[in-house]
């Protein structure tokens, strides 16, 4: 086996010179090359708008790359191949940024939904699987509750149980810690690590929570505007980096290479000469 072939075999996801924009005037990802190792937890860090969630959408086939390729287990993700996309999506689970639970369904029925849609399993088998997944996230006793009756932290765990319902090879987490209290955040982080190790799945976590991500990740990627890869490596390597951009982000420093303002025309152009006196 050639070295390049061996590297690809070790990686479940390959992002190969990908360019993507939601319209012609705004490029979100520009010539991004990145890989995600099998069986590992990889975290994508970076400021809002740098393309982290967009990358998850490309992996899941929600959008197609304008240029370059996204490969899942060596197979190109082709958004024009509907049957191929369904096969791919049966192999992945997604924890959406705001949970995306069905509010008109019970906790049980939320977890059962992908099993009923994607498998020919009997209701008795589905019941057992749903209860096992809820047990894994500590919520078997909440199976009959309505979504309106659970807390934000519980809702996030329910969404996680649904994401793993089909025992996916790849689990993608979009901001899994947002809006959680410190205890719930710690529980969610531990669940991500435990589930990854117990199932052998590959996990991709998009987050801004440095401490939690550094504690559970095998590999960390720091992205910047247009998907530029600033740095990547183990959590220890990023936390010990002397690169000013890396240090500013992982330490939350207000001053540094990362700018607060989104690119815009000058103040003078928007407000006239008086803008020169603005703070």
C-alpha positions as CSV (number, residue, x, y, z in Angstrom):
1,X,0.0,0.0,0.0
2,X,1.4,3.4,-1.0
3,X,1.8,6.0,1.8
4,X,-1.0,8.2,0.4
5,X,-3.3,5.2,0.3
6,X,-2.4,4.3,3.9
7,X,-3.2,7.8,5.1
8,X,-6.6,7.7,3.4
9,X,-7.4,4.4,4.9
10,X,-6.7,5.8,8.4
11,X,-9.1,8.7,7.7
12,X,-12.8,8.4,7.5
13,X,-13.3,11.9,6.0
14,X,-11.1,13.7,3.5
15,X,-11.6,17.4,2.5
16,X,-9.6,17.9,-0.7
17,X,-8.9,21.5,-1.9
18,X,-12.6,22.4,-1.3
19,X,-14.0,25.8,-2.2
20,X,-17.6,26.8,-1.3
21,X,-19.7,29.9,-1.1
22,X,-23.4,30.3,-0.6
23,X,-23.4,32.9,-3.4
24,X,-20.8,34.2,-5.9
25,X,-20.0,37.3,-3.9
26,X,-19.0,35.5,-0.6
27,X,-16.6,32.7,-0.3
28,X,-17.0,30.7,2.9
29,X,-14.3,28.0,2.4
30,X,-11.4,28.7,0.1
31,X,-9.1,25.8,-0.9
32,X,-9.5,23.9,2.3
33,X,-7.7,20.6,2.8
34,X,-8.3,18.6,5.9
35,X,-8.8,15.0,7.2
36,X,-10.6,13.4,10.1
37,X,-9.0,10.2,11.5
38,X,-11.1,7.1,12.2
39,X,-12.2,6.5,15.7
40,X,-11.0,9.8,17.0
41,X,-12.6,13.0,18.4
42,X,-11.6,16.0,16.3
43,X,-12.7,19.5,17.3
44,X,-13.1,22.4,14.9
45,X,-12.4,25.7,16.7
46,X,-12.6,29.2,15.2
47,X,-14.5,32.4,15.2
48,X,-18.1,32.7,14.1
49,X,-18.4,32.7,10.3
50,X,-15.2,30.9,9.5
51,X,-16.9,28.0,7.9
52,X,-17.0,25.3,10.7
53,X,-20.8,24.5,10.4
54,X,-20.6,24.8,6.6
55,X,-17.9,22.1,6.6
56,X,-20.3,19.8,8.4
57,X,-23.0,20.5,5.8
58,X,-20.6,19.6,3.0
59,X,-19.7,16.3,4.7
60,X,-23.4,15.5,5.2
61,X,-24.2,16.4,1.5
62,X,-26.5,19.3,2.3
63,X,-24.5,21.4,-0.1
64,X,-22.0,20.4,-2.8
65,X,-18.5,21.9,-3.0
66,X,-18.0,24.5,-5.8
67,X,-14.5,23.0,-6.3
68,X,-12.6,20.1,-4.9
69,X,-13.9,17.0,-3.2
70,X,-15.4,15.7,0.0
71,X,-14.8,12.0,0.5
72,X,-16.5,9.8,3.1
73,X,-14.7,6.5,3.6
74,X,-13.0,7.0,0.2
75,X,-16.3,7.7,-1.7
76,X,-16.9,11.2,-3.1
77,X,-20.0,12.9,-1.5
78,X,-22.1,13.6,-4.6
79,X,-25.2,15.8,-3.9
80,X,-26.7,14.9,-7.3
81,X,-26.7,11.2,-6.3
82,X,-29.9,10.9,-4.1
83,X,-29.6,7.2,-3.4
84,X,-25.9,7.6,-2.6
85,X,-26.7,10.4,-0.2
86,X,-29.2,8.3,1.6
87,X,-26.7,5.5,2.0
88,X,-24.1,8.0,3.4
89,X,-26.5,9.6,5.8
90,X,-27.5,6.2,7.3
91,X,-23.8,6.0,8.4
92,X,-23.8,9.3,10.2
93,X,-25.5,11.0,13.1
94,X,-25.9,14.7,13.6
95,X,-26.4,16.7,16.7
96,X,-27.8,20.0,15.5
97,X,-26.8,23.4,17.0
98,X,-30.3,23.9,18.6
99,X,-31.2,20.3,19.0
100,X,-33.9,20.3,16.2
101,X,-36.1,18.0,18.2
102,X,-39.7,17.4,17.1
103,X,-41.7,19.3,19.7
104,X,-45.0,17.6,18.9
105,X,-43.5,14.2,19.7
106,X,-42.5,12.6,22.9
107,X,-38.9,11.9,24.0
108,X,-39.4,8.3,23.0
109,X,-40.8,9.1,19.6
110,X,-38.0,11.5,18.8
111,X,-35.4,8.8,19.3
112,X,-37.6,6.2,17.5
113,X,-38.1,8.5,14.4
114,X,-34.8,7.6,12.5
115,X,-35.3,3.9,13.3
116,X,-38.8,3.9,11.9
117,X,-37.8,5.9,8.8
118,X,-34.5,4.1,8.0
119,X,-35.0,0.5,9.2
120,X,-37.5,-2.4,8.9
121,X,-37.2,-3.2,12.6
122,X,-40.3,-4.2,14.6
123,X,-41.8,-1.9,17.1
124,X,-40.6,-4.2,19.9
125,X,-37.0,-4.0,18.7
126,X,-37.3,-0.2,18.2
127,X,-38.5,0.1,21.8
128,X,-35.5,-1.8,23.2
129,X,-33.1,0.3,21.1
130,X,-34.7,3.6,22.1
131,X,-34.6,2.7,25.8
132,X,-30.9,1.6,25.5
133,X,-30.0,4.9,23.8
134,X,-31.8,6.9,26.4
135,X,-30.1,4.9,29.1
136,X,-26.7,5.8,27.6
137,X,-27.5,9.5,28.1
138,X,-29.1,9.0,31.5
139,X,-32.7,9.7,30.4
140,X,-34.5,6.3,30.2
141,X,-36.9,7.5,32.8
142,X,-37.9,10.5,30.7
143,X,-39.0,8.5,27.7
144,X,-42.7,9.4,28.0
145,X,-42.2,13.2,28.6
146,X,-43.0,15.8,26.0
147,X,-40.2,18.0,24.7
148,X,-41.8,21.0,26.3
149,X,-41.4,19.3,29.7
150,X,-37.6,18.8,29.6
151,X,-34.8,21.3,30.4
152,X,-32.3,22.6,27.9
153,X,-29.6,20.2,29.1
154,X,-32.0,17.3,28.9
155,X,-33.0,18.3,25.4
156,X,-29.4,18.3,24.3
157,X,-29.0,14.8,25.7
158,X,-32.2,13.7,23.9
159,X,-30.8,15.1,20.7
160,X,-27.6,13.1,21.3
161,X,-29.5,9.9,21.8
162,X,-31.3,10.5,18.5
163,X,-28.0,11.1,16.8
164,X,-26.7,7.7,17.9
165,X,-29.9,5.8,17.3
166,X,-28.6,4.1,14.1
167,X,-25.1,3.4,15.6
168,X,-23.4,5.7,13.1
169,X,-19.8,5.5,12.0
170,X,-19.6,9.3,12.1
171,X,-21.2,11.6,14.6
172,X,-21.1,15.4,14.0
173,X,-21.8,17.8,16.9
174,X,-22.6,21.4,16.0
175,X,-22.1,23.6,19.2
176,X,-23.1,20.8,21.6
177,X,-22.3,22.9,24.7
178,X,-24.2,26.1,23.8
179,X,-26.6,27.3,26.4
180,X,-25.7,24.6,29.0
181,X,-24.9,25.2,32.6
182,X,-21.5,24.0,33.8
183,X,-22.7,20.7,35.1
184,X,-24.7,19.9,31.9
185,X,-21.7,21.0,29.9
186,X,-19.5,18.6,31.7
187,X,-22.0,15.8,31.3
188,X,-22.4,16.4,27.6
189,X,-18.6,16.5,27.1
190,X,-18.1,13.2,29.0
191,X,-20.9,11.6,26.9
192,X,-19.2,12.6,23.7
193,X,-15.9,11.0,24.8
194,X,-17.6,8.0,26.3
195,X,-19.8,7.3,23.3
196,X,-16.9,7.7,20.9
197,X,-14.7,5.2,22.8
198,X,-17.5,2.7,23.4
199,X,-18.7,2.6,19.8
200,X,-15.5,3.2,17.9
201,X,-17.2,6.0,16.0
202,X,-15.5,9.0,14.5
203,X,-16.6,12.3,16.1
204,X,-16.3,15.9,14.7
205,X,-17.2,18.6,17.2
206,X,-17.7,22.2,16.3
207,X,-17.5,24.5,19.3
208,X,-16.2,27.6,21.0
209,X,-15.8,26.0,24.4
210,X,-12.1,25.7,24.7
211,X,-11.8,23.9,28.1
212,X,-14.4,21.2,27.3
213,X,-13.0,20.6,23.8
214,X,-9.4,20.4,25.0
215,X,-10.4,17.8,27.6
216,X,-12.1,15.4,25.3
217,X,-10.4,15.8,21.9
218,X,-7.7,13.7,20.3
219,X,-7.1,16.3,17.6
220,X,-7.9,20.0,17.4
221,X,-8.1,22.2,14.3
222,X,-8.2,26.0,14.6
223,X,-9.9,27.7,11.6
224,X,-10.0,31.3,10.5
225,X,-11.8,33.3,7.9
226,X,-12.6,31.5,4.6
227,X,-11.7,28.2,6.3
228,X,-8.0,28.9,6.5
229,X,-6.3,26.4,8.8
230,X,-4.4,28.4,11.4
231,X,-3.1,25.4,13.4
232,X,-3.9,21.8,14.2
233,X,-2.5,19.1,16.5
234,X,-3.2,17.6,19.9
235,X,-4.8,19.8,22.6
236,X,-1.5,20.1,24.4
237,X,0.2,21.3,21.2
238,X,-2.4,24.1,20.7
239,X,-2.5,25.2,24.3
240,X,1.3,25.4,24.3
241,X,1.5,27.2,20.9
242,X,3.5,30.4,20.7
243,X,1.7,31.5,17.5
244,X,0.0,34.8,18.3
245,X,-3.2,33.9,16.5
246,X,-3.5,30.5,18.3
247,X,-2.6,32.0,21.7
248,X,-5.2,34.8,21.3
249,X,-8.0,32.3,20.5
250,X,-7.3,29.6,23.1
251,X,-6.8,32.2,25.8
252,X,-9.7,34.4,24.8
253,X,-7.5,37.6,24.6
254,X,-9.3,40.7,23.3
255,X,-6.2,42.1,21.5
256,X,-4.2,40.2,18.8
257,X,-4.2,39.3,15.2
258,X,-7.9,38.2,15.2
259,X,-10.1,41.2,14.5
260,X,-13.4,41.9,16.2
261,X,-15.0,43.8,13.2
262,X,-16.3,42.0,10.2
263,X,-14.7,43.5,7.0
264,X,-16.5,46.6,5.9
265,X,-16.0,49.8,3.9
266,X,-14.4,52.7,5.8
267,X,-16.4,54.7,8.4
268,X,-15.9,57.8,6.2
269,X,-17.7,56.0,3.3
270,X,-20.6,55.1,5.4
271,X,-20.9,58.2,7.7
272,X,-19.0,60.9,6.0
273,X,-16.1,63.0,7.3
274,X,-17.6,63.2,10.8
275,X,-16.8,59.5,11.2
276,X,-13.2,60.5,11.8
277,X,-14.2,61.7,15.3
278,X,-16.0,58.4,16.2
279,X,-14.4,56.3,18.9
